[in-house]
Amino acid sequence: MLAKIFAKLFMRKNDVIDYVVVDSGVFCKKRDGTVVEGFHWSDVDQIEVYKVDLMIYDEVALLFKTENAKHEILEGHSAFQELISELHHYFDVRESWYLDAIEKPFETNWKTLYKKSS
């Protein structure tokens, strides 16, 4: 019973359950198993990194903002591990962005990694 309550409290209201990195950007895998286009690298206006407090541990998140949407990719998503080593190939970000984000435990460490020039 308690597990169901916590699941409802912390469940993200999102139909997307995973992300897949492709050459042109990121695709979204939905709960029903379909895979749809998420966003193209060229459409990204801003990337932020922060930690989500899950009480027992922190989970690092990347937030990709485009003109029409926001996509939050968490450490538990398939794409995250690939983005740790590959993000600097797509955007002008430090290779150490992930290590910088996890440096201080139990702090949000919210940072803007990338902002498109106007």
N, C-alpha and C positions, 0 to 999 in steps of 0.2 A: 504494500500500500504506500509506504513512504517513498519507495523508488518511483512509483507512478507520479507522485506529487512533485518530486524533484525533476523528473523528466519533463513534466509540463512547464515547470518554472524556468528551466534552462534551455528548453528546446527552441531553436531558432525558427522563426516563422518564415521558412524558405523552402521552396520546392527543389532547389538545387542541393544535391548531396555530395557532389565531387566536381573537380575541375581537371581539365586535361590541357597541357601545354602543346601547342602546335607551332609551326614556323611563323604563321601570321598573327598569332595571338593565343587566346585561351577559349576553350569550349567548355560548356557546362553539361554535366551529367545530371539528369533529373531523376526524381524518385521513381518514376515509372520506367526508367531504363533508357529513355531517349537521350540523345546527345544533340545539343543545339549550340549554335555559335554564341559565344559570350561577348568577347570584344577583340578588336584588332589592336596590336601594339600602337599603331599610328593614331588610334582614337583616344589613347590614354592622356588625360589632362594632368593628373596628379596621382602619386603613389604615396601612401602613408603606411608606416609600420607602428605597431603597438602590441602590448600584451593584454590578453583577456584573463581576468582573475577567475579561476575555476575553483577557488577555495583551497584545494589540495595542491594544485600546481598552476602555473601560468602557461597560457598557450599564445604563441606569437601569431599575429595576424597581419596580412598585407591587405590594404584597401586600395583597389584600383578605381579611380573616378574617371568617368567619361562624361560627355555632354548629357547623355540620357540615362545613365545608370551608375550604380556602385556595386562592386563585386568584392566581397570579403573572402579571401583565401586563407584558411587556417592551417596550422602545422599538420593537422590530421588529414588534410586533403592530399591526394596523390600529387598534384602539381607543386605543392609547397617545396618538397625536397629538391625538385628540379630547379625551382626558382632560386633557391639558396645559392646554387652555383652558376646559374645562367642569367639572372636578372641584369647583371652589369653588361651583358652582351646586347640587350635590347634597349637599355636606358643608361644615362650617365649617372650611375650610382656607385658608391664605394663597394668593393668586393666584400668588405667586412661588415656590411649592413646588418646581417643576422647576428653576428657576435656582438655588435654594438647594442642591438635590441635586447639581448639576454643578459647583458653585463650586470645590471642591478636587479637582483631578485625582488619580487613583490612590489615592483613599481611599474606603472603603465609604460613609461619610456616612449611616449607618443612622439613620433618624428615624421616630418615630410622628407621622403627620400628623393622625390622627383616632382618637378612642376614644369609643365610645358611653357616655353617662352611664347609670348604673344606676338 
